[in-house]
């Protein structure tokens, strides 16, 4: 299993993006700071999206859009759980009412 690192601080990411915009290459920064070039590319793209610019060939959500998407996914998961609980409770109560009902005299 690969090693995992804690998330990089926002100030560190911003510093790397600024160095990239100052003319340093992604691979050079990746070697110097022990960060993957893909991470740097993602940080640059997200910074561009947050500032209202889109990089060609990159469809990146802004930070606000990512936060909203995460919130909506959490809410969706909660609502599905509530629906499943209510469906099970309905089935249980329906089974209980059949057991306790008296047969008709017809």
C-alpha positions in Angstrom: 0.0 0.0 0.0 1.3 3.5 -0.9 2.3 6.0 1.7 -0.1 8.7 2.6 0.8 12.2 3.5 -1.2 14.7 5.4 -2.8 17.4 3.3 -0.5 20.3 2.3 -1.3 23.6 4.0 -3.0 26.2 1.9 -0.1 28.7 2.3 2.3 26.0 0.9 0.1 25.4 -2.1 -0.2 29.1 -2.8 3.6 29.5 -2.6 4.1 26.7 -5.2 1.5 28.3 -7.5 3.2 31.6 -7.2 6.6 30.0 -8.0 5.0 28.3 -11.0 3.6 31.6 -12.3 7.0 33.2 -11.7 8.4 30.8 -14.4 9.5 27.7 -12.6 8.5 24.4 -14.2 6.2 21.9 -12.5 8.8 19.1 -12.7 11.5 21.4 -11.1 9.1 22.4 -8.3 8.1 18.8 -7.8 11.7 17.7 -7.3 12.6 20.5 -5.1 9.6 20.3 -2.7 8.9 16.6 -2.9 5.4 17.1 -4.4 4.0 15.3 -7.4 3.8 17.3 -10.6 0.1 16.3 -10.9 -0.6 17.9 -7.5 1.0 21.1 -8.7 -1.0 21.0 -11.9 -4.2 20.6 -9.9 -3.3 23.5 -7.6 -2.5 25.8 -10.5 -5.8 24.8 -12.3 -7.9 25.3 -9.1 -6.3 28.7 -8.4 -7.1 29.7 -12.0 -10.7 28.5 -11.7 -11.1 30.3 -8.4 -9.9 33.5 -10.0 -12.4 33.1 -12.8 -10.0 31.9 -15.5 -10.1 28.4 -17.1 -7.1 26.7 -18.3 -7.4 25.2 -21.8 -8.2 21.5 -21.6 -9.0 21.6 -17.9 -12.5 21.5 -16.5 -12.0 22.4 -12.8 -14.6 23.2 -10.2 -14.0 26.3 -8.1 -13.5 25.8 -4.4 -17.0 27.1 -3.7 -18.4 24.6 -6.2 -16.4 21.7 -4.7 -17.7 22.7 -1.2 -21.3 22.8 -2.4 -20.9 19.5 -4.2 -19.5 17.9 -1.0 -22.4 19.4 1.0 -25.0 18.1 -1.4 -23.5 14.6 -1.5 -23.6 14.5 2.4 -27.2 15.6 2.4 -28.1 13.1 -0.3 -26.5 10.3 1.7 -28.4 11.4 4.8 -31.7 11.5 2.9 -31.2 8.1 1.4 -30.5 6.7 4.9 -33.6 8.3 6.3 -35.7 6.9 3.3 -34.3 3.4 3.9 -35.1 3.6 7.6 -38.7 4.7 6.9 -39.1 2.0 4.3 -38.0 -0.7 6.8 -40.2 0.8 9.5 -43.2 0.9 7.2 -42.7 -2.8 6.3 -42.3 -3.7 9.9 -45.5 -1.9 11.0 -47.4 -3.4 8.0 -46.3 -6.9 9.2 -47.3 -6.1 12.8 -50.8 -4.9 11.8 -51.4 -8.1 9.8 -50.5 -10.2 12.8 -52.8 -8.3 15.2 -55.8 -7.7 12.9 -58.8 -9.9 13.5 -60.2 -11.8 10.6 -63.5 -10.6 9.2 -66.6 -12.6 10.0 -67.8 -12.7 6.4 
